[in-house]
Amino acid sequence: MENKSTITVEGLTKYYGNFLAVDHVIFNVNHGELFGFLGPNGAGKTTTVRILTGVINAEEGSALVMGYPAGSLQAKQLSGVVPELANAYIDLSTWDNLMLMAELYRVRASEAKRRAEALLQEVGLHEKRNHLVKTFSLGMRKRLILCLALVSEPHVLFLDEPTSGLDVQSTRLIRGTLRKLRNEGKTIFLTTHNMDEANELCDRVAIINHGKLVAIDTPERLRIGAGRFHVVEIGFESPVAAETLSQLPSVDKVEEAGNKVKIYTENPCGLVASLVDFSRAHSLPMVALNILTPSLEDAFVRLTEEVGHDR
């Protein structure tokens, strides 16, 4: 059967002296998948990515990119990398940066020009193609770095915090480009601290903490498994004390939130029925009622806290 994995990681292990930074990690990334790789600072996330992109070597285990050992010439030729810190040549123009990168990847000049034109149009930098990069804002530099990673038309794209510190417009533009690339069949490996970004973009998410992979699943399934409690947010026409609502069935905890109340429960349907009965019995019309499911951030915090407590 044909291997459908773009990235295959088996028992990947990395030490820094006596410190175990990556602890026998195993996962795979499928062809055409937008894969999120999340973890707190110092969890082993950056080390793993540096191994996959050939910056450093592992002590144990293996990592394949498009069937080739990570760090090999073949793997590098098939990969594009967008680092967190923009690393374009600031004393060169946008266009010269792209032509230089294309030359390094041995892209024919005519093809390089065609790709550069299309990429700059895509990210809104075409009018700045002859401007020096040192005059660019952070958002413009990050958009250029994305173009530099794509000019070789890689099969797999590694991105490290591509929208960190950006304004709303640049963030939306980059996220839109990533969706387009995924729809075109590119495999994308994304590291981010932005839980909303991971939830919005990723097909699957892996969470690493203290060097161990603690979860890997779709954002939806991770959210569902984040905890047994749901939150019911309720607002009445007149204020109702949190203590009063805490006496209702199926209530675990009550918090006041401005003119609303948040009620934590294991049985949201039962609680909603009780709130409707309460509203009728006290002639208090409800002006707001929302059932809030756990977020990806909730799942992330719970999973990373659990591993931290176990160590």
C-alpha positions in Angstrom: 0.0 0.0 0.0 1.3 3.5 -0.9 2.6 5.5 2.0 0.4 8.5 2.4 2.7 10.3 4.9 4.7 13.3 4.0 6.5 13.3 7.3 7.1 10.2 9.4 8.7 10.4 12.8 9.7 7.3 14.8 11.2 7.4 18.3 12.8 10.8 17.7 15.1 11.7 20.7 17.4 14.6 21.4 19.6 15.5 24.4 21.3 18.7 25.2 23.9 17.5 27.6 21.9 15.6 30.3 18.7 17.4 29.4 16.2 15.3 27.4 14.6 17.8 25.1 12.7 15.4 22.8 11.7 12.1 24.3 11.1 9.2 21.8 8.4 11.2 19.8 6.3 9.3 17.2 3.9 10.9 14.8 3.2 11.3 11.1 1.8 14.0 8.8 -0.3 13.1 5.9 -0.1 14.3 2.3 -2.1 17.6 1.9 -2.6 18.0 5.6 -2.3 21.2 7.6 -0.7 19.9 10.8 -0.4 22.0 13.9 2.5 21.4 16.4 1.8 23.1 19.7 3.6 23.2 23.0 4.6 25.6 25.8 8.0 27.3 25.7 10.7 24.7 26.3 8.5 21.8 25.5 10.6 20.4 22.7 8.6 22.0 19.8 11.4 24.0 18.3 14.0 21.2 18.7 11.7 18.8 16.8 11.2 21.3 14.0 14.9 22.0 13.8 15.5 18.2 13.4 12.8 18.0 10.7 14.3 20.9 8.7 17.9 19.6 9.0 19.3 22.3 11.3 20.4 19.7 14.0 20.6 15.9 14.2 18.8 13.6 16.6 20.6 11.1 18.9 18.0 8.4 18.4 15.0 7.6 16.1 14.3 8.6 12.6 12.5 11.3 10.7 11.6 11.2 7.0 10.4 14.0 4.9 8.8 12.9 1.6 10.5 9.5 2.2 14.0 11.0 2.6 15.9 11.4 5.8 15.3 14.8 7.4 18.2 17.1 6.7 19.3 15.3 3.6 19.7 17.3 0.4 16.6 15.6 -1.2 14.4 16.5 1.9 15.7 20.1 1.8 15.0 20.4 -1.9 11.4 19.4 -1.4 10.8 21.6 1.7 10.2 25.3 2.3 10.8 26.9 5.7 9.3 30.0 7.2 11.2 30.8 10.4 9.7 32.9 13.2 12.3 35.7 12.7 12.2 37.2 9.2 15.6 36.5 7.6 15.5 38.1 4.2 18.5 40.2 3.1 17.4 43.7 4.1 19.8 45.5 1.8 18.3 43.7 -1.2 15.0 44.4 -2.9 12.0 42.2 -2.7 12.6 41.0 -6.2 16.3 40.4 -5.7 15.7 38.3 -2.6 13.3 36.1 -4.6 15.6 35.7 -7.6 18.5 34.8 -5.2 16.4 32.1 -3.5 15.2 30.7 -6.8 18.8 30.5 -8.0 19.8 28.6 -4.8 17.1 26.1 -5.6 18.2 26.0 -9.3 14.9 27.3 -10.6 15.1 28.4 -14.2 15.2 32.2 -14.5 12.0 32.4 -16.7 10.1 30.1 -14.2 11.5 32.0 -11.2 10.2 35.3 -12.6 6.7 33.8 -13.3 6.5 32.3 -9.8 7.8 35.5 -8.1 5.2 37.7 -10.0 2.4 35.3 -8.9 3.6 35.1 -5.3 4.0 38.8 -4.8 0.5 39.4 -6.2 -0.9 36.8 -3.8 0.6 38.4 -0.7 0.1 42.1 -1.8 3.7 43.0 -2.3 3.9 43.3 -6.0 4.0 47.1 -5.9 6.9 46.9 -3.4 9.0 44.4 -5.6 11.8 47.0 -6.2 11.9 48.3 -2.6 14.6 47.4 -0.2 13.5 45.0 2.5 15.0 47.2 5.3 12.1 49.7 4.6 9.5 47.0 5.3 7.3 46.6 8.3 7.3 43.2 10.2 4.1 42.1 8.4 5.6 42.9 5.0 8.8 41.0 5.9 6.9 38.0 7.0 4.9 38.0 3.8 8.1 38.1 1.9 9.6 35.2 3.9 6.5 33.2 2.9 7.2 34.0 -0.8 10.8 33.0 -0.4 9.8 29.6 1.0 7.3 29.1 -1.8 9.4 30.2 -4.8 10.9 26.7 -5.2 7.3 25.2 -5.1 8.1 22.9 -2.2 5.9 19.8 -1.5 6.0 20.5 2.3 6.1 23.8 4.1 7.4 24.3 7.6 6.2 27.5 9.4 7.2 28.7 12.8 4.8 31.3 14.3 4.0 32.9 10.9 1.6 35.5 12.3 3.2 36.3 15.6 3.2 40.1 16.2 1.3 40.9 13.0 -1.6 43.3 12.4 -5.0 41.9 11.6 -4.7 42.5 7.9 -1.4 40.7 7.5 -2.6 37.9 9.8 -5.7 37.3 7.7 -3.7 37.5 4.4 -1.2 34.8 5.6 -3.9 32.5 7.0 -5.8 32.8 3.7 -2.7 31.9 1.8 -2.2 28.9 4.0 -5.7 27.7 3.3 -5.2 28.1 -0.4 -1.9 26.1 -0.3 -3.6 23.3 1.6 -6.5 23.2 -0.9 -3.8 22.9 -3.6 -2.4 19.8 -1.9 0.6 21.3 -0.1 1.5 19.6 3.2 1.9 22.3 5.9 3.6 21.9 9.3 2.6 24.8 11.5 3.9 25.7 14.9 2.0 28.4 16.8 1.1 29.6 20.2 -2.2 31.0 18.9 -4.9 28.5 19.8 -7.5 30.3 17.7 -5.2 30.0 14.7 -4.6 26.3 15.2 -8.3 25.7 15.8 -9.2 27.6 12.6 -6.6 26.2 10.2 -5.4 22.8 11.3 -6.7 19.4 10.2 -4.9 17.8 13.2 -3.0 19.1 16.1 -0.2 17.5 18.1 0.7 18.8 21.6 4.2 18.3 23.0 5.2 19.0 26.6 8.5 18.2 28.5 9.7 16.5 25.3 6.8 14.0 25.2 3.9 14.0 22.7 0.8 14.2 25.0 -2.0 14.3 22.4 -2.6 14.2 18.7 -6.1 14.6 17.1 -8.4 16.9 15.3 -9.0 20.3 17.1 -12.7 19.3 17.5 -11.9 16.0 19.3 -9.3 17.6 21.5 -11.9 20.3 22.5 -14.5 17.6 23.3 -12.0 15.7 25.5 -10.9 18.9 27.3 -13.0 18.2 30.3 -16.3 17.0 31.5 -17.6 20.5 32.2 -19.5 22.7 29.9 -20.3 26.4 30.6 -23.8 27.7 30.4 -23.9 31.5 30.1 -27.2 33.0 31.3 -28.5 36.6 31.6 -31.9 37.6 33.0 -33.8 40.8 32.6 -33.1 41.6 36.3 -29.9 40.6 38.2 -30.0 37.2 39.9 -27.4 36.4 42.6 -24.9 33.7 41.7 -25.6 32.0 45.0 -29.3 31.6 44.1 -28.4 29.9 40.8 -25.9 27.6 42.5 -28.9 25.9 44.2 -30.2 24.6 40.9 -29.7 20.9 39.9 -26.6 20.0 37.8 -24.7 23.0 38.9 -21.0 22.5 39.7 -19.8 26.1 40.0 -21.2 29.6 39.3 -19.2 32.7 38.3 -20.5 36.3 37.8 -19.5 37.7 34.5 -20.7 41.3 34.2 -24.4 41.3 33.7 -24.4 37.6 33.0 -23.6 34.5 35.0 -21.4 31.5 33.9 -22.5 28.1 35.3 -20.2 25.1 35.0 -22.1 21.8 34.6 -21.6 18.2 33.5 -25.2 18.2 32.2 -25.9 21.3 30.1 -29.2 20.1 28.7 -30.5 19.4 32.2 -29.3 22.7 33.5 -30.9 24.6 30.6 -34.3 22.9 31.5 -33.8 24.0 35.1 -33.0 27.6 34.1 -36.2 27.7 31.9 -38.2 26.5 34.9 -36.5 29.1 37.2 -37.3 31.8 34.7 -41.0 30.9 34.5 -41.3 30.4 38.2 -39.9 33.8 39.1 -41.3 35.6 36.1 -37.7 36.6 35.0 -37.3 36.6 31.2 -34.0 35.4 29.9 -32.2 37.9 27.7 -29.1 35.6 27.0 -28.5 31.9 27.0 -25.4 30.3 25.5 -23.8 26.8 25.9 -20.0 27.2 25.7 -18.1 24.0 24.8 -14.4 23.7 25.9 -12.0 25.5 23.6 -8.7 24.2 22.1 -7.0 26.4 24.7 -8.8 24.6 27.5 -7.6 21.3 26.0 -4.0 22.6 25.7 -3.9 23.9 29.3 -5.4 20.6 30.7 -3.1 18.4 28.7 0.1 20.3 29.5 -0.8 20.7 33.1 -1.4 17.0 33.5 2.0 16.1 32.1 3.6 18.8 34.3 2.1 17.3 37.4 3.1 13.8 36.4 6.8 14.7 36.3 
